[in-house]
Structures are given as structure tokens and as C-alpha cells.
């Protein structure tokens, strides 16, 4: 028995919902597909499918095995494509997900340079500040700004760390006074990520101490550019990644608050499913971004 043929037959039966439809997709007879699946069940010693005259559905064991088979076949197909493309330019679609502000301000110009090198690629970039599941939502590559959670189904490659800056508009500080201690932030309007209904806290790091302070203000958002605009207009103090506020700090429309303290840095990572690790497109993009942002390897 060719195990890969049997695995392909089994997954196609599950995908198609029956032997006849699977046989048509594979260009085989119904009996040939049935024999391949039966041989696989015999070798595993478990029933993979519940069969009836109208419908075929995976058993509990069959469903678990199906999920692993999909990963195995995807990895095999990707490996075959990778070998075939070793001496060819990468081509086809590359689906990327990234946070909104980082995507528009930092990733967009990087991708323009990347596509200039590989004109046969088509990038589909989806920007969203919500937490997404790369596998469930079908992304080849996800850029994430947060400490990534380890997962057996995902590969994580570090890109960079980003400083977060406590800042406010000069007009706000003139009106309300610049805080001299972390504790004074309790009495200021603090523009923060999160939700109004949830108590939010800022953790700030000094030369000899780390302090966590509850904050509240007139506005919160899950988007840094919204918070930056509110800060520029004098609505309060905010903590934002350097790439979001660098221009405003240079122009003087925002200025640092409590410069002897800083928020913890943010980790930026490239994340992709394990079945993409042999993808030429994914490898080239990951290498490009790591070189661009200074953490190759």
C-alpha cells in the first residue's frame, strides 16, 4: 500500500463527503478509492469513517487523523513546490496579516521594496488590530506586535523590539501641568489601549524601580494612530510605540513625559504555520524583513 495515496484518498473522501465524489476528483474508480481507505484503516487498526447509503462522515478518530493528514499533505505539496522553484523566481499569492498602524507606517514601504525585487508575487495584505489565528484564517505570514505565545503549529521569527514613549502635547502640559512622579498620572487624562469598562494599568521602568499605576482618561482605542491624534489635540497623556510618534516628537507637537521612565519594549515577530516553513515565498519575505529590521537569523 502506498500510504500517501491512501492518505490522499481518505482526506479527499472527507472533503468531498463521499466516495463517488472523491473518486471523480481523483480520477479513480469508486472501488479503488474505497480500497485505499480500507487499507489505511486496516493498517491503523481503527475505523476512520462512518459509512451509510447517503453520507460518509469521519469518526472521532478519523476527524483527528484528518486534521493531521491535511497538515502532512500541505507540507508535502509545499516541499514539492519549493524544490521545483529553487531556480525560479517566486510567484503566486502571499497572504499577510499585520497590525493597522505598523502596516500603514512601517510594513507598507517595506513590502513595496520587496515586491520590486519579486514582481511575479501578488501580496494580499490585511490590516487589523484584533488578535487573529493565522491557521484558521488562512494567512501565510502574520506580523505580530506582542509577546508571541509558543505553539507547536506555528513558527515564530523575531524581527525587532520597539521603544514605547510616554508623551503629551505641550498645550496639555501647560494647562494641566507635567507630572513629576508616576503617582501623579492618577490625576491626569491618560489615553490608553483597551476598554473604558476595564481598569487599565501602565507599568513604567525607572533606573531603580518598576511601578504599575492605574490610569483612566477620556478616550481609549485599539489603534495607536487614534491615540496619537487625540494626544496631539491635547486630550491627554499617552504611551505609544516610537514609530507612531517619532515625527510628532521631532516636530514638537508631542513631547516626552517623565523622561526618566519608560514603558517595556514591544516585540515584533513574524509568525507562520509550520506547513509554510518550506515555502520559498515565506522564507524570502521572512529573510527580507529580518534584514530590514535588523535581526537576521
BELKARA-V328869 format. One record per residue. N is the residue number from 1. PSI is psi in radians with two decimals (NA if undefined). NEAR is the number of other ideal C-beta (glycine too) atoms within 8 Angstrom. D_LAST is the distance of its C-alpha to the last C-alpha in Angstrom with 2 decimals. Layout:
# BELKARA-V328869
n:N psi:PSI near:NEAR d_last:D_LAST
n:N psi:PSI near:NEAR d_last:D_LAST
This chain:
# BELKARA-V328869
n:1 psi:2.29 near:8 d_last:40.96
n:2 psi:1.91 near:5 d_last:37.74
n:3 psi:-0.68 near:8 d_last:35.67
n:4 psi:-0.63 near:8 d_last:33.42
n:5 psi:-0.71 near:9 d_last:36.64
n:6 psi:-0.71 near:14 d_last:38.01
n:7 psi:-0.74 near:12 d_last:34.94
n:8 psi:-0.73 near:10 d_last:35.01
n:9 psi:-0.80 near:15 d_last:38.74
n:10 psi:-0.86 near:17 d_last:38.42
n:11 psi:-0.63 near:12 d_last:35.78
n:12 psi:-0.64 near:12 d_last:37.86
n:13 psi:-0.77 near:15 d_last:40.98
n:14 psi:-0.77 near:12 d_last:39.37
n:15 psi:-0.69 near:8 d_last:38.03
n:16 psi:-0.33 near:9 d_last:41.43
n:17 psi:0.19 near:8 d_last:43.59
n:18 psi:2.90 near:9 d_last:45.70
n:19 psi:-0.69 near:11 d_last:46.19
n:20 psi:-0.81 near:7 d_last:48.10
n:21 psi:-0.68 near:9 d_last:45.54
n:22 psi:-0.70 near:14 d_last:42.71
n:23 psi:-0.74 near:13 d_last:44.79
n:24 psi:-0.73 near:7 d_last:45.27
n:25 psi:-0.62 near:9 d_last:41.55
n:26 psi:-0.17 near:10 d_last:40.82
n:27 psi:0.53 near:5 d_last:43.86
n:28 psi:2.97 near:8 d_last:45.34
n:29 psi:2.76 near:6 d_last:48.57
n:30 psi:-0.70 near:9 d_last:48.78
n:31 psi:-0.60 near:6 d_last:49.90
n:32 psi:-0.74 near:9 d_last:46.95
n:33 psi:-0.74 near:16 d_last:44.46
n:34 psi:-0.74 near:9 d_last:46.55
n:35 psi:-0.69 near:8 d_last:46.56
n:36 psi:-0.74 near:13 d_last:42.78
n:37 psi:-0.72 near:15 d_last:42.42
n:38 psi:-0.71 near:8 d_last:45.24
n:39 psi:-0.66 near:10 d_last:43.69
n:40 psi:-0.74 near:15 d_last:40.43
n:41 psi:-0.72 near:12 d_last:42.46
n:42 psi:-0.72 near:7 d_last:44.44
n:43 psi:-0.69 near:9 d_last:41.40
n:44 psi:-0.39 near:8 d_last:39.83
n:45 psi:0.58 near:5 d_last:43.24
n:46 psi:2.57 near:9 d_last:42.89
n:47 psi:2.10 near:8 d_last:44.28
n:48 psi:-0.46 near:14 d_last:41.56
n:49 psi:2.48 near:14 d_last:43.91
n:50 psi:2.12 near:9 d_last:47.09
n:51 psi:2.40 near:4 d_last:49.41
n:52 psi:3.09 near:6 d_last:52.47
n:53 psi:-0.39 near:2 d_last:54.60
n:54 psi:-0.56 near:3 d_last:52.94
n:55 psi:2.64 near:6 d_last:49.37
n:56 psi:2.19 near:11 d_last:46.58
n:57 psi:2.62 near:6 d_last:44.17
n:58 psi:2.51 near:11 d_last:41.51
n:59 psi:3.08 near:11 d_last:42.54
n:60 psi:-0.79 near:6 d_last:40.53
n:61 psi:-0.66 near:9 d_last:38.90
n:62 psi:-0.66 near:15 d_last:38.59
n:63 psi:-0.75 near:9 d_last:36.76
n:64 psi:-0.74 near:8 d_last:34.18
n:65 psi:-0.66 near:13 d_last:33.81
n:66 psi:-0.78 near:13 d_last:33.65
n:67 psi:-0.69 near:8 d_last:30.63
n:68 psi:-0.65 near:8 d_last:28.70
n:69 psi:-0.69 near:11 d_last:30.08
n:70 psi:-0.78 near:9 d_last:28.86
n:71 psi:-0.76 near:11 d_last:25.25
n:72 psi:-0.83 near:9 d_last:25.77
n:73 psi:-0.66 near:12 d_last:27.39
n:74 psi:-0.72 near:9 d_last:24.83
n:75 psi:-0.71 near:12 d_last:22.05
n:76 psi:-0.80 near:9 d_last:24.40
n:77 psi:-0.70 near:8 d_last:25.23
n:78 psi:-0.67 near:12 d_last:21.66
n:79 psi:-0.73 near:9 d_last:20.99
n:80 psi:-0.74 near:8 d_last:24.17
n:81 psi:-0.68 near:10 d_last:23.28
n:82 psi:-0.78 near:11 d_last:19.85
n:83 psi:-0.72 near:7 d_last:21.65
n:84 psi:-0.45 near:7 d_last:24.38
n:85 psi:0.17 near:11 d_last:22.16
n:86 psi:-0.61 near:7 d_last:20.09
n:87 psi:0.23 near:3 d_last:22.33
n:88 psi:2.79 near:7 d_last:23.22
n:89 psi:2.45 near:6 d_last:22.07
n:90 psi:2.52 near:11 d_last:20.70
n:91 psi:2.92 near:7 d_last:23.64
n:92 psi:-3.01 near:8 d_last:25.05
n:93 psi:2.48 near:7 d_last:24.48
n:94 psi:1.96 near:13 d_last:21.32
n:95 psi:2.14 near:10 d_last:22.29
n:96 psi:2.44 near:16 d_last:20.36
n:97 psi:2.46 near:14 d_last:21.46
n:98 psi:2.79 near:12 d_last:20.86
n:99 psi:2.68 near:11 d_last:23.00
n:100 psi:-1.01 near:12 d_last:25.90
n:101 psi:-0.79 near:13 d_last:25.56
n:102 psi:-0.68 near:14 d_last:21.82
n:103 psi:-0.80 near:13 d_last:22.39
n:104 psi:-0.63 near:9 d_last:25.32
n:105 psi:-0.53 near:9 d_last:24.32
n:106 psi:-0.85 near:8 d_last:20.61
n:107 psi:-0.65 near:13 d_last:19.29
n:108 psi:-0.89 near:10 d_last:22.37
n:109 psi:-0.56 near:7 d_last:22.06
n:110 psi:-0.75 near:11 d_last:18.36
n:111 psi:-0.60 near:11 d_last:19.46
n:112 psi:-0.73 near:8 d_last:22.38
n:113 psi:-0.67 near:9 d_last:20.28
n:114 psi:-0.79 near:13 d_last:18.12
n:115 psi:-0.48 near:10 d_last:21.44
n:116 psi:-0.53 near:6 d_last:22.89
n:117 psi:-0.53 near:7 d_last:20.44
n:118 psi:1.34 near:9 d_last:21.15
n:119 psi:-0.22 near:6 d_last:24.79
n:120 psi:-0.04 near:7 d_last:25.43
n:121 psi:2.61 near:13 d_last:23.30
n:122 psi:2.04 near:6 d_last:25.12
n:123 psi:2.28 near:10 d_last:23.29
n:124 psi:1.81 near:8 d_last:25.15
n:125 psi:2.12 near:11 d_last:23.97
n:126 psi:2.13 near:9 d_last:25.67
n:127 psi:2.28 near:9 d_last:25.71
n:128 psi:2.43 near:8 d_last:26.93
n:129 psi:0.02 near:7 d_last:26.88
n:130 psi:2.73 near:5 d_last:27.82
n:131 psi:2.20 near:2 d_last:25.62
n:132 psi:2.73 near:10 d_last:25.12
n:133 psi:1.89 near:5 d_last:24.40
n:134 psi:-0.64 near:13 d_last:21.92
n:135 psi:-0.87 near:8 d_last:23.46
n:136 psi:-0.63 near:6 d_last:27.04
n:137 psi:0.06 near:8 d_last:26.84
n:138 psi:0.50 near:5 d_last:25.07
n:139 psi:2.45 near:12 d_last:22.01
n:140 psi:-0.71 near:11 d_last:19.20
n:141 psi:2.39 near:16 d_last:16.76
n:142 psi:2.30 near:12 d_last:17.56
n:143 psi:2.19 near:17 d_last:16.39
n:144 psi:2.36 near:9 d_last:17.68
n:145 psi:1.61 near:10 d_last:18.68
n:146 psi:2.88 near:6 d_last:19.52
n:147 psi:1.96 near:4 d_last:18.38
n:148 psi:2.50 near:10 d_last:17.39
n:149 psi:2.29 near:4 d_last:19.54
n:150 psi:2.43 near:4 d_last:18.19
n:151 psi:2.39 near:5 d_last:19.54
n:152 psi:-0.34 near:4 d_last:19.80
n:153 psi:0.00 near:7 d_last:20.02
n:154 psi:2.56 near:12 d_last:16.91
n:155 psi:2.32 near:9 d_last:13.14
n:156 psi:2.18 near:9 d_last:11.56
n:157 psi:2.12 near:9 d_last:8.26
n:158 psi:2.46 near:9 d_last:8.71
n:159 psi:-0.97 near:11 d_last:9.53
n:160 psi:2.95 near:8 d_last:11.95
n:161 psi:2.57 near:7 d_last:15.10
n:162 psi:2.29 near:11 d_last:18.45
n:163 psi:2.47 near:8 d_last:21.67
n:164 psi:2.38 near:13 d_last:24.78
n:165 psi:2.29 near:13 d_last:28.03
n:166 psi:2.12 near:14 d_last:31.57
n:167 psi:2.88 near:15 d_last:33.86
n:168 psi:2.90 near:14 d_last:37.19
n:169 psi:2.51 near:12 d_last:39.54
n:170 psi:-0.66 near:9 d_last:41.94
n:171 psi:-0.68 near:7 d_last:44.85
n:172 psi:-0.77 near:14 d_last:43.89
n:173 psi:-0.58 near:12 d_last:43.60
n:174 psi:-0.65 near:6 d_last:46.91
n:175 psi:-0.75 near:7 d_last:48.63
n:176 psi:-0.15 near:7 d_last:47.24
n:177 psi:2.48 near:5 d_last:46.21
n:178 psi:2.23 near:6 d_last:42.79
n:179 psi:2.41 near:11 d_last:41.92
n:180 psi:-0.34 near:5 d_last:41.99
n:181 psi:2.81 near:6 d_last:40.71
n:182 psi:-0.66 near:11 d_last:38.42
n:183 psi:-0.49 near:6 d_last:41.53
n:184 psi:-0.28 near:9 d_last:43.08
n:185 psi:-0.39 near:12 d_last:40.51
n:186 psi:-0.49 near:8 d_last:42.69
n:187 psi:0.14 near:4 d_last:45.32
n:188 psi:2.77 near:12 d_last:43.17
n:189 psi:1.98 near:11 d_last:42.15
n:190 psi:2.08 near:13 d_last:38.44
n:191 psi:2.06 near:15 d_last:36.64
n:192 psi:2.81 near:12 d_last:34.03
n:193 psi:2.63 near:8 d_last:31.82
n:194 psi:-2.61 near:7 d_last:33.56
n:195 psi:2.59 near:5 d_last:37.15
n:196 psi:-0.57 near:4 d_last:40.46
n:197 psi:-0.18 near:3 d_last:41.84
n:198 psi:2.38 near:6 d_last:39.14
n:199 psi:2.19 near:4 d_last:39.09
n:200 psi:2.59 near:12 d_last:36.02
n:201 psi:2.55 near:8 d_last:34.63
n:202 psi:2.33 near:13 d_last:32.53
n:203 psi:2.12 near:10 d_last:30.83
n:204 psi:2.48 near:14 d_last:30.72
n:205 psi:2.15 near:9 d_last:29.41
n:206 psi:-3.01 near:10 d_last:31.55
n:207 psi:-0.58 near:4 d_last:31.59
n:208 psi:0.17 near:3 d_last:33.37
n:209 psi:2.75 near:6 d_last:33.45
n:210 psi:2.18 near:7 d_last:31.89
n:211 psi:2.45 near:9 d_last:34.37
n:212 psi:2.26 near:7 d_last:34.52
n:213 psi:2.33 near:12 d_last:37.20
n:214 psi:2.44 near:7 d_last:38.62
n:215 psi:2.73 near:12 d_last:38.78
n:216 psi:2.77 near:6 d_last:40.73
n:217 psi:-3.00 near:13 d_last:41.58
n:218 psi:-0.20 near:6 d_last:43.10
n:219 psi:2.41 near:10 d_last:39.97
n:220 psi:2.77 near:10 d_last:36.84
n:221 psi:2.81 near:10 d_last:34.40
n:222 psi:0.25 near:6 d_last:31.14
n:223 psi:2.21 near:9 d_last:30.22
n:224 psi:-0.60 near:12 d_last:29.22
n:225 psi:-0.57 near:10 d_last:31.01
n:226 psi:-0.80 near:9 d_last:34.21
n:227 psi:-0.68 near:15 d_last:33.97
n:228 psi:-0.80 near:14 d_last:33.29
n:229 psi:-0.71 near:8 d_last:36.35
n:230 psi:-0.70 near:13 d_last:38.47
n:231 psi:-0.76 near:19 d_last:37.48
n:232 psi:-0.61 near:10 d_last:38.29
n:233 psi:0.10 near:7 d_last:41.65
n:234 psi:0.41 near:10 d_last:42.44
n:235 psi:-0.15 near:11 d_last:42.23
n:236 psi:-2.97 near:15 d_last:40.35
n:237 psi:2.49 near:16 d_last:37.35
n:238 psi:2.86 near:14 d_last:33.89
n:239 psi:2.04 near:10 d_last:30.34
n:240 psi:2.69 near:13 d_last:27.76
n:241 psi:2.57 near:14 d_last:24.17
n:242 psi:-0.63 near:10 d_last:24.18
n:243 psi:-0.35 near:10 d_last:23.28
n:244 psi:-0.57 near:11 d_last:26.46
n:245 psi:0.07 near:14 d_last:28.84
n:246 psi:-0.80 near:8 d_last:27.60
n:247 psi:-0.73 near:6 d_last:30.26
n:248 psi:-0.66 near:12 d_last:33.03
n:249 psi:-0.69 near:12 d_last:32.38
n:250 psi:-0.67 near:6 d_last:32.54
n:251 psi:-0.26 near:6 d_last:35.71
n:252 psi:0.08 near:8 d_last:37.29
n:253 psi:-0.27 near:7 d_last:37.94
n:254 psi:2.65 near:12 d_last:35.92
n:255 psi:2.71 near:10 d_last:35.72
n:256 psi:2.53 near:8 d_last:33.99
n:257 psi:2.45 near:11 d_last:35.85
n:258 psi:1.07 near:11 d_last:35.76
n:259 psi:-0.28 near:5 d_last:33.33
n:260 psi:-0.05 near:5 d_last:33.19
n:261 psi:2.67 near:10 d_last:31.48
n:262 psi:2.64 near:9 d_last:28.27
n:263 psi:2.80 near:11 d_last:26.97
n:264 psi:2.57 near:7 d_last:23.79
n:265 psi:2.73 near:8 d_last:20.61
n:266 psi:2.43 near:10 d_last:19.21
n:267 psi:2.28 near:10 d_last:15.77
n:268 psi:2.23 near:13 d_last:14.47
n:269 psi:2.68 near:11 d_last:12.43
n:270 psi:2.29 near:13 d_last:12.11
n:271 psi:2.38 near:13 d_last:14.10
n:272 psi:2.67 near:15 d_last:15.41
n:273 psi:2.61 near:10 d_last:17.85
n:274 psi:-0.49 near:10 d_last:17.02
n:275 psi:0.03 near:8 d_last:19.30
n:276 psi:0.02 near:12 d_last:17.11
n:277 psi:-0.34 near:10 d_last:14.06
n:278 psi:0.02 near:9 d_last:15.60
n:279 psi:2.18 near:12 d_last:16.61
n:280 psi:-0.74 near:11 d_last:15.94
n:281 psi:-0.82 near:11 d_last:16.59
n:282 psi:-0.74 near:13 d_last:14.21
n:283 psi:-0.78 near:10 d_last:11.29
n:284 psi:-0.73 near:11 d_last:12.33
n:285 psi:-0.76 near:13 d_last:12.86
n:286 psi:-0.81 near:12 d_last:9.58
n:287 psi:-0.72 near:9 d_last:7.82
n:288 psi:-0.81 near:11 d_last:10.86
n:289 psi:-0.65 near:12 d_last:10.85
n:290 psi:-0.69 near:15 d_last:7.46
n:291 psi:-0.69 near:8 d_last:8.79
n:292 psi:-0.70 near:8 d_last:12.14
n:293 psi:0.10 near:9 d_last:11.70
n:294 psi:0.22 near:7 d_last:9.76
n:295 psi:1.17 near:8 d_last:6.62
n:296 psi:2.72 near:6 d_last:3.78
n:297 psi:NA near:3 d_last:0.00
